[in-house]
Amino acid sequence: MALRFGPDVSTAETDYGTVLLDQRSGNYWELNPTGTLVVKTLLEGGDEAAAVDALVTEFDIDRARAEQDVTALMQELQKSGLAT
């Protein structure tokens, strides 16, 4: 599933990852490099499997751990109302 942020969510890449700002509430989240790679992959139209592949390739981590990380991030972004 590709990722889409709501119209009130701004993003900015930093030297340390990506910052997400919910303009409705003023809350912001900072994503580390792994979270940034997941979000970038999904925003570019990739699905969760592509995000897992990107993490395994880029960070040389175990596939099971990558799957857990992608699932957890997606759940948090949806729960917070930032993404659909």
Secondary structure, 3 states (H helix, E strand, C coil): CCCCECCCEEEEEECCEEEEEECCCCCEEEECHHHHHHHHHHHCCCCHHHHHHHHHHHHCCCHHHHHHHHHHHHHHHHHCCCEC
